[in-house]
Amino acid sequence: MLDWSPLILTFKLAVVTTIFLLLLGIPLAYWLSKSKSRIKPVVETLVSMPLVLPPTVLGFYFLVAFSPGNAFGAWLDSWLGVKLLFSFPGLVIASVFYSLPFMVHPIQAGLSGLPTSLTEAAFVLGKSKLSTLFKVQLPNIKASLLTGIVLSFAHTIGEFGVVLMIGGNIPGETRVASIAIYDEVEALNYGAANFYSLVLFGITFCILLGVYLVNGKYIKRFWK
């Protein structure tokens, strides 16, 4: 009988990670799109690092940081009673950092592409920066927001190296679908591996197809 818990845990991780990424990505993308600070290139580089770094590099440093043998990990354990290593919260934190560019880049591009006259008109009407962001700018970059949300969700579903190093392989806690596929292949249980793979393939394909179809409609409306 097939175990559905890896798939359920995978989508739970993807949903929670995407929510945190949205909360973190919007203000960060806004700052990057407007800032002229000298540290902006450094921040942009750090945000983009997960695109080129091997997942095991990021996973290794999180493993070291979260370890009770490290000062940060020991502080979390002794003062807050929080253990991030081999736990679902640890997976969430690692996933947020690993998928951060997939949320930030589309939103940043959308905000940067908005005409300045739109923002200036809102300011003339007495709107604050926060009100302008949520009532004027974000509603005008729906396609970028949708792209960021979907790419972050889909990327989290496909994580392997980071979640393996941070979470290990604990059933019901950290054993996500990508880990389950690896385990089933090692055990020569290709039927179960094929099942998990087909589910992930089908859902990811449908999600990305939906994004392209929706964004295509936005583009057609824009040019009309």
C-alpha positions as CSV (number, residue, x, y, z in Angstrom):
1,M,0.0,0.0,0.0
2,L,1.4,3.4,-1.0
3,D,2.3,5.9,1.7
4,W,0.7,9.3,1.0
5,S,2.4,11.1,3.9
6,P,5.5,12.2,1.8
7,L,3.2,13.9,-0.7
8,I,1.0,15.5,2.0
9,L,4.2,16.8,3.8
10,T,5.6,18.1,0.5
11,F,2.6,20.2,-0.3
12,K,2.3,21.4,3.3
13,L,6.0,22.5,3.1
14,A,5.4,24.2,-0.2
15,V,2.3,26.1,1.1
16,V,3.9,27.3,4.3
17,T,7.1,28.3,2.6
18,T,5.3,30.2,-0.1
19,I,3.3,32.2,2.5
20,F,6.5,33.2,4.3
21,L,8.2,34.0,1.0
22,L,5.3,36.3,0.0
23,L,5.5,38.1,3.3
24,L,9.3,38.5,3.0
25,G,9.5,38.9,-0.7
26,I,7.2,41.8,-1.2
27,P,9.0,44.3,1.0
28,L,12.4,43.0,-0.1
29,A,11.5,43.3,-3.8
30,Y,10.0,46.8,-3.2
31,W,13.3,47.9,-1.6
32,L,15.4,46.4,-4.3
33,S,13.2,48.1,-7.0
34,K,13.4,51.5,-5.4
35,S,16.7,51.7,-3.5
36,K,19.9,53.4,-4.6
37,S,21.8,52.2,-1.6
38,R,25.4,51.1,-2.0
39,I,24.7,47.8,-0.4
40,K,21.9,47.0,-3.0
41,P,24.3,45.0,-5.3
42,V,25.4,42.9,-2.2
43,V,21.8,42.2,-1.2
44,E,20.8,41.3,-4.8
45,T,23.8,39.0,-5.0
46,L,22.8,37.3,-1.7
47,V,19.2,36.9,-2.8
48,S,20.4,35.3,-6.1
49,M,23.0,33.0,-4.7
50,P,20.6,30.0,-4.4
51,L,20.2,30.0,-8.2
52,V,23.9,29.1,-8.7
53,L,25.0,27.4,-5.5
54,P,24.7,23.7,-5.2
55,P,21.8,23.0,-2.7
56,T,24.2,21.0,-0.5
57,V,26.3,24.1,0.1
58,L,23.3,26.0,1.6
59,G,22.2,22.8,3.3
60,F,25.6,22.3,4.9
61,Y,25.7,25.8,6.4
62,F,22.2,25.5,7.7
63,L,23.2,22.1,9.2
64,V,26.2,23.7,11.0
65,A,24.1,26.8,12.1
66,F,21.2,24.7,13.5
67,S,23.4,22.1,15.2
68,P,23.3,22.2,19.1
69,G,27.1,22.1,19.0
70,N,27.1,25.5,17.4
71,A,26.6,28.8,19.3
72,F,23.4,29.7,17.4
73,G,21.9,26.2,17.6
74,A,22.8,26.0,21.3
75,W,21.2,29.4,22.0
76,L,18.0,28.3,20.2
77,D,17.8,25.1,22.2
78,S,18.7,26.5,25.6
79,W,16.9,29.8,25.5
80,L,13.9,29.3,23.2
81,G,13.6,25.5,23.4
82,V,13.6,25.4,19.6
83,K,15.3,22.5,17.7
84,L,15.5,23.3,14.0
85,L,17.7,20.4,12.9
86,F,15.7,17.4,11.6
87,S,12.4,19.2,12.1
88,F,9.7,20.6,9.9
89,P,10.3,24.2,11.1
90,G,13.9,23.8,10.0
91,L,12.8,22.6,6.6
92,V,10.6,25.7,6.3
93,I,13.5,28.1,7.1
94,A,15.9,26.4,4.7
95,S,13.2,26.3,2.0
96,V,12.5,30.0,2.4
97,F,16.1,31.0,1.8
98,Y,16.5,28.4,-1.0
99,S,13.5,29.6,-2.9
100,L,13.8,33.3,-2.1
101,P,15.0,34.4,-5.6
102,F,12.0,32.8,-7.2
103,M,9.7,35.1,-5.3
104,V,11.7,38.3,-5.2
105,H,12.9,38.5,-8.8
106,P,9.5,38.4,-10.5
107,I,8.0,40.9,-8.1
108,Q,11.1,43.2,-8.3
109,A,10.9,43.1,-12.1
110,G,7.1,43.9,-12.0
111,L,7.6,46.9,-9.7
112,S,10.6,48.2,-11.7
113,G,8.5,48.0,-14.9
114,L,5.7,50.2,-13.5
115,P,5.6,53.7,-14.9
116,T,6.7,56.3,-12.4
117,S,3.6,58.4,-13.3
118,L,1.4,55.8,-11.7
119,T,3.2,56.2,-8.3
120,E,3.5,59.9,-8.6
121,A,-0.3,60.2,-9.2
122,A,-1.0,58.2,-6.1
123,F,1.3,60.5,-4.0
124,V,-0.4,63.6,-5.5
125,L,-3.7,62.1,-4.3
126,G,-2.4,61.9,-0.8
127,K,-1.6,58.1,-0.7
128,S,1.2,57.0,1.6
129,K,4.0,54.7,0.4
130,L,2.4,51.7,2.1
131,S,-1.0,52.5,0.7
132,T,0.4,53.1,-2.8
133,L,2.2,49.7,-2.7
134,F,-0.9,47.7,-1.7
135,K,-3.6,49.6,-3.5
136,V,-1.9,50.8,-6.6
137,Q,1.4,49.0,-7.4
138,L,0.7,45.4,-6.4
139,P,-2.7,45.3,-8.1
140,N,-0.9,46.4,-11.3
141,I,1.6,43.6,-11.2
142,K,-0.7,40.6,-10.7
143,A,1.1,38.6,-13.3
144,S,4.4,39.1,-11.5
145,L,2.9,38.2,-8.2
146,L,1.3,35.0,-9.6
147,T,4.6,34.1,-11.2
148,G,6.5,34.5,-8.0
149,I,4.0,32.5,-6.0
150,V,3.8,29.6,-8.4
151,L,7.6,29.4,-9.1
152,S,8.3,29.4,-5.3
153,F,5.6,26.8,-4.7
154,A,6.9,24.6,-7.6
155,H,10.5,25.0,-6.6
156,T,9.9,24.0,-3.0
157,I,8.1,20.9,-4.2
158,G,11.2,19.8,-6.1
159,E,13.8,20.4,-3.3
160,F,16.1,17.6,-2.5
161,G,19.6,18.4,-1.4
162,V,18.7,21.1,1.1
163,V,15.8,19.2,2.7
164,L,17.9,16.0,2.9
165,M,20.7,17.7,4.8
166,I,18.5,19.7,7.1
167,G,15.7,17.3,7.7
168,G,17.1,13.9,7.0
169,N,14.6,11.2,6.4
170,I,12.1,11.1,9.3
171,P,8.7,9.6,8.2
172,G,5.8,12.0,8.8
173,E,8.2,14.8,9.9
174,T,10.8,15.5,7.2
175,R,10.4,12.7,4.6
176,V,9.1,14.7,1.7
177,A,8.3,13.2,-1.8
178,S,11.7,13.9,-3.3
179,I,13.4,11.9,-0.5
180,A,10.8,9.2,-0.7
181,I,11.5,8.8,-4.5
182,Y,15.2,8.5,-3.7
183,D,14.5,5.8,-1.0
184,E,12.2,3.8,-3.3
185,V,14.8,3.8,-6.1
186,E,17.5,2.6,-3.7
187,A,15.2,-0.1,-2.6
188,L,14.4,-1.0,-6.3
189,N,10.8,-0.3,-5.6
190,Y,10.2,1.4,-9.0
191,G,6.5,1.3,-8.8
192,A,6.3,3.5,-5.7
193,A,9.0,5.8,-7.1
194,N,7.0,6.1,-10.3
195,F,3.9,6.9,-8.4
196,Y,5.5,9.8,-6.4
197,S,7.2,11.1,-9.5
198,L,4.1,11.1,-11.7
199,V,2.1,13.0,-9.0
200,L,4.8,15.6,-8.7
201,F,5.2,15.8,-12.5
202,G,1.5,16.1,-13.1
203,I,0.8,18.8,-10.5
204,T,3.9,20.9,-11.4
205,F,3.0,20.7,-15.1
206,C,-0.6,21.9,-14.4
207,I,0.6,24.7,-12.1
208,L,3.1,26.0,-14.6
209,L,0.7,25.7,-17.5
210,G,-1.9,27.7,-15.6
211,V,0.7,30.4,-15.0
212,Y,1.6,30.7,-18.7
213,L,-2.1,30.7,-19.7
214,V,-3.0,33.4,-17.2
215,N,0.1,35.5,-17.9
216,G,-0.7,35.2,-21.6
217,K,-4.1,36.7,-21.0
218,Y,-2.6,39.6,-19.1
219,I,-0.1,40.3,-21.9
220,K,-3.0,40.3,-24.5
221,R,-5.0,42.7,-22.4
222,F,-2.0,45.0,-22.0
223,W,-1.4,45.3,-25.7
224,K,-5.1,45.8,-26.6
